[in-house]
Structure formats: C-alpha cells, structure tokens
C-alpha cells in the first residue's frame, strides 16, 4: 500500500504538485548514497520514507528523487529535534529514544532512533512515528 503525501518539487514553476512515495523507491537515491559512509534510513511502519544525508532529506516524489534541505543544525543521535523544510513540505523529527552501538574492529557504528514526526504539506499536519537507523563506516 502506498501513501501519497503532497510535496512541491522542481516542477513547481509549472504549478504541478507531486506526491511523496511511501514506500520510497530506494534505487533513486543509490547514486547519492554510494559514495557516502554515513547516512540515516527513515522508515514508517516498516516502509522506507527517505534518507537523512549531509543535511538533506531525500525522498521519492512522483517516481523522482526530491531533496528537502535541513532547517536545523542537529543530527541523528544528538537528542535534539531536527527540521527539514522546502518545496511546500516540512518535517519535524523529535527523537524519543536512541540506542548506539560501536564495532571497533570494522570501525563502524550505528544509532537506532525512535522518533515522533510531524509532516506538514499544503497546510495539512500529520503525525507519524519513525524508525531511524544511522549507519557509519
């Protein structure tokens, strides 16, 4: 089941609204994630919503990749709320709990975070629970 969320994207100059795809097509972000060693995966009810990567939120919108910039200076795992805003969409993420693990041998660490989020698009507010997994190598 796909849930449609309205977001304004690059085609906004033409007045066309796009829908954020849940689940997201993970392949759209593959090129951006390939060279990165640290990014977070956001899921809602087990379905991919998007990625937090270098201060941006990556989501799938109408089958194309959309980038929503960060409006805050906080990161996954620091316990502070994060905000992404742009193109008619805002997403506020408030961490509820997190669990950090570290592997010294492989020099990797992960942060699992449960978060409450408020999604606002076209004036409509929606509360969702997110599972966030940050992986760094």
N, C-alpha and C positions, 0 to 999 in steps of 0.2 A: 504494500500500500504506500503510495506517495502522498505526501502532504505538500500542498502548494503554499508558498509564502511569497508575497509580492515584494519585489525589490526593483528599483530603477537602476538600470545599468548603462553601459556605453551608448545604447541606442536611445537614451533619454532625449537627446537633441531632437529626435523624431517624434517624441511623445509616446513611445511604446513602453509598456511596463512588462517586466519579466517576472517569472516565479522562481523562487529558490527551490531547488530539488532536494527533497528528503525521501529516500536516501540519495546522497550525492554520488555522482559518477566519479569514483576515485581516480580513474585514468586521466581526467582533465588536469589534475594537479601534479601528475607524476613527474613531469619535466622540472617543475619548480622544486619538488621535494628531493629529486635525485641527488643533487649536489649538496644538500643540507645535512648537517649532522644532528640538528636539534629542532624538533617541531612537535606540536601537540595535535592529537586527534580528538575531535569533539563528536560525541555520539548522543543521540536522544532515543531512548527505548531500544538500544542496540543498533540503531541505524545511523550511518555516517551523516553528519550535518556539515562538517567542514574541518579546516585546519587552522591553527594559530601558528603563524610563521613570520618571524622577524618583524613584529609589529603590525602585521596584517592578518585579517581573517579571510581565508579563501573558501568560497562557497561555489556550488554549481547553480547556475541560473539559466533556465531555458536551454540546457544542454551545453552551455559555455561557461568558462571559468570567470568568476567575478571576484574582485579584490575590494574588501572593505577596510579602510585604514583605521588604525588604533587612535582613540581619542584620550588615551591614558598612558602612563609610563610604567605600568605594572605588568608582571609576568606570572605565568603559571607557577604555583608553589610558594609565592611570597605572602599569601594570605590576604592580599588586597584585591578589591573589586577591579575588574577590567571593563573597558568600554570600547566598542567598535562602532563607528558612525560614518555614513556616507551613502550617496546614491539612493536616498529615501529609506534606508534601513538603519536601525540602531540595535545593538545587542549589548546588554549589560550583564556581566557574569560575576556573580558573588560566590566565592569559594565557601563551601560548608565544611569540608574536611579534606585532608590530603594524607597520603602515605608515600614516603620516599624510600627508594631502595638504591643501593650502590653496589656495583661489581668492580672491584679493584683490578682483577686480572684482565678483563676486557676493556677497562676504563670506560664503563658506561654507567648511566644512572637513569632512573625513571621516577616520575611523580604521577601518582594516580590521584585525581581530584574529583570529588562530588561537588556539584555547583548548582545553584539556583540561577536561572537566567530569565531576563525579561526581554522579549523581542518586540520591537515596535516597528511597524511598517504601515505607511499611509494612515497614521494616527491610531491604528489598532494595536492594543497591547496583548501579548500572550506570554504566560509564564510557563517555562519548561524546566525540567531537571536534566542536567547534562552530566555525562561521564567524560572526563578529560584525562587523556594519557599523554604525558610529555615524555619523549624518549630522546636521549642524547648519547652520542658515541664519540 
